[in-house]
Amino acid sequence: MALENKNCHLAISRGSLIVLEGLDRSGKSSQCSRLVSYLQEKGIPVEACRFPDRSTSVGQMISTYLANESELDDRTIHLLFSANRWEKRSLMETKLKNGISLIVDRYSYSGVAFSASKGLNIEWCKAPEEGLIAPDLVIYLEIAPEKAAERDGYGCERYEQLEFQRKVAQNYNLLRDSTWKVIDGCLSLETIESQVREQALECVSVCKKGKPLLNMWLSK
């Protein structure tokens, strides 16, 4: 009888889960949009996704919190961010198995890095994320918090505060693993775009060859 592997699925040709992470105003959203357009032009089935997804009922609660229109306990908002990702897990898995690559603007790493920066235990923060689909590639746009603070629009949302962003950067460093590719977020837009494209194409190629889907932070 075949042994059951609860941490991965049968290896088949599938789409890639590519996540872009970074501090606020690091350029993630712009690069996500550009990457999706590029992959579409290459004929690769691809869709954009971002967290929090503010279109859901949970996402709407998060949105009012981020806009400073409501107050929630730190643990409560962390669990809401996690629930927002769990709302999409099944759909994301279906799309990946059907050969659609997903380009995701923020994922579990953001949730953990931001909540831990409020003083919550980092392992407690990771626990609700266990079992979500693990990214095949994490592209981290690295930028000094001071540089990010100089960019247009900074300070519009709750977490866009310099000292807080410094803590977030430290926690991102604790979360890095072998799936991460770090790109200098201070390079020109075009240079960053070129490097993102290169990493993404390689990832898509590997996943097409049958790389199995894995789950976040579960023992292998």
C-alpha positions in Angstrom: 0.0 0.0 0.0 1.4 3.4 -1.0 2.4 5.6 1.9 0.3 8.8 2.2 2.3 12.1 2.2 0.2 14.7 3.8 2.6 17.5 2.9 2.5 17.2 -0.8 0.3 16.3 -3.7 1.0 14.0 -6.7 3.6 15.6 -8.9 2.0 16.8 -12.2 2.5 19.6 -14.6 1.0 22.6 -12.9 1.1 26.4 -12.4 3.6 28.2 -10.2 2.8 30.1 -7.0 5.1 33.1 -7.0 4.9 35.6 -4.1 6.3 39.1 -4.0 7.1 40.4 -0.5 8.7 43.5 0.9 8.1 46.6 3.0 5.4 49.0 2.3 6.2 51.1 -0.8 8.9 48.7 -1.9 7.4 48.3 -5.4 5.7 45.0 -5.0 2.3 45.9 -6.6 3.9 47.5 -9.6 6.2 44.5 -10.2 3.3 42.0 -9.7 1.3 43.9 -12.4 4.2 44.0 -14.8 5.0 40.4 -14.3 1.5 39.2 -15.0 1.3 41.2 -18.2 4.7 39.8 -19.3 3.7 36.2 -18.6 0.4 36.7 -20.5 2.4 38.0 -23.5 4.5 34.8 -23.3 1.3 32.7 -23.5 1.6 31.5 -20.0 -1.7 31.1 -18.1 -1.4 33.4 -15.2 -3.6 35.4 -12.7 -2.9 38.1 -10.2 -3.8 37.7 -6.5 -3.1 40.0 -3.5 -3.6 39.8 0.2 -5.4 41.1 2.0 -8.2 40.3 -0.5 -10.5 43.2 0.4 -13.4 41.8 -1.7 -14.4 39.2 0.9 -16.4 39.8 4.1 -13.2 39.2 6.1 -11.2 41.4 3.8 -13.6 44.2 4.3 -13.1 44.0 8.1 -9.3 44.2 7.4 -9.7 47.1 5.1 -11.5 49.3 7.6 -8.8 48.4 10.2 -6.0 49.3 7.8 -7.7 52.6 7.0 -7.8 53.4 10.8 -11.6 53.3 10.7 -11.8 50.5 13.4 -9.8 49.1 16.2 -9.0 45.4 16.8 -6.8 43.4 19.2 -3.5 42.5 17.6 -4.2 38.8 17.8 -7.7 39.3 16.4 -6.4 41.1 13.3 -3.6 38.6 12.8 -6.2 35.8 12.7 -8.3 37.8 10.3 -5.4 38.2 7.9 -4.8 34.4 8.1 -8.5 33.6 7.6 -8.4 35.9 4.5 -5.7 33.7 3.0 -7.5 30.5 4.0 -10.6 31.8 2.2 -8.7 31.5 -1.0 -6.7 28.3 -0.4 -9.0 25.8 -2.2 -9.4 28.1 -5.2 -5.7 28.7 -5.4 -4.9 25.0 -5.3 -7.5 24.3 -8.1 -6.0 26.9 -10.3 -2.4 25.8 -9.8 -3.4 22.2 -10.5 -5.1 23.3 -13.7 -1.9 24.9 -14.9 -2.6 28.5 -14.0 0.3 30.3 -12.4 -0.5 32.8 -9.5 1.4 36.0 -8.9 0.7 37.0 -5.3 1.2 40.4 -3.8 1.9 39.6 -0.1 1.3 36.3 1.6 1.9 34.6 4.9 5.3 36.1 5.4 3.8 39.6 5.5 1.2 38.5 8.0 3.9 37.0 10.3 6.4 39.8 9.9 3.9 42.5 10.6 2.2 40.8 13.6 5.6 39.9 15.2 6.6 43.5 14.9 3.8 44.4 17.3 5.4 42.1 19.9 3.5 38.9 19.2 5.5 35.6 19.4 6.7 34.8 15.9 5.9 31.0 16.3 2.4 31.9 17.4 2.0 34.1 14.4 3.2 31.2 12.0 0.8 28.6 13.5 -2.4 29.7 11.7 -0.5 29.7 8.4 0.5 26.1 8.6 -1.2 24.1 5.8 -1.6 27.0 3.4 0.1 26.3 0.0 3.8 27.0 0.1 5.1 29.4 -2.6 7.4 27.9 -5.2 9.3 31.2 -5.3 9.4 34.2 -3.0 10.8 37.4 -4.5 11.7 39.9 -1.8 12.2 43.5 -2.9 14.7 44.7 -0.4 14.7 48.4 0.4 15.8 50.4 3.5 12.8 51.5 5.5 14.1 55.1 5.2 14.1 54.9 1.4 10.6 53.5 1.3 9.4 56.3 3.5 10.5 58.8 0.8 8.2 57.3 -1.8 4.8 58.9 -2.8 1.8 57.9 -0.8 3.8 56.8 2.3 1.9 57.1 5.6 -1.6 56.6 4.2 -2.3 53.3 6.0 -1.8 52.2 9.6 1.5 50.3 9.3 3.3 52.9 7.2 5.4 54.2 10.1 9.2 54.3 9.8 10.1 52.7 13.2 7.5 49.9 12.7 8.8 49.2 9.2 12.3 48.8 10.6 10.9 46.0 12.9 9.1 44.4 9.9 12.4 44.3 7.9 14.1 42.5 10.8 11.3 39.9 11.0 11.4 39.4 7.2 15.1 38.4 7.7 14.1 35.8 10.2 11.6 34.2 7.8 13.9 33.9 4.7 14.4 30.4 3.4 15.8 28.7 0.2 12.7 29.7 -1.8 13.5 33.4 -1.5 15.3 35.5 -4.1 16.3 38.9 -2.9 16.3 41.8 -5.3 17.6 45.3 -4.5 14.4 47.4 -4.5 16.4 50.6 -5.1 17.5 49.5 -8.6 15.7 51.1 -11.6 12.2 49.9 -12.3 13.3 48.2 -15.5 16.3 46.4 -13.9 14.1 45.0 -11.1 11.5 44.0 -13.7 14.1 42.1 -15.7 15.4 40.2 -12.7 11.8 39.4 -11.6 11.0 38.0 -15.0 14.1 35.8 -15.1 13.3 34.3 -11.7 9.7 33.8 -12.6 10.3 32.1 -15.9 12.7 29.6 -14.3 10.2 28.9 -11.6 7.4 28.3 -14.1 9.6 25.9 -16.0 10.4 23.8 -12.9 6.8 23.5 -11.9 5.7 22.4 -15.4 8.1 19.5 -15.0 6.1 18.2 -12.0 7.3 19.8 -8.9 4.9 18.8 -6.1 2.8 21.3 -4.2 3.9 21.7 -0.6 2.3 23.3 2.5 3.5 26.1 4.6 5.8 25.3 7.6 4.7 21.7 8.0 7.2 19.0 8.8 8.3 17.2 5.6 
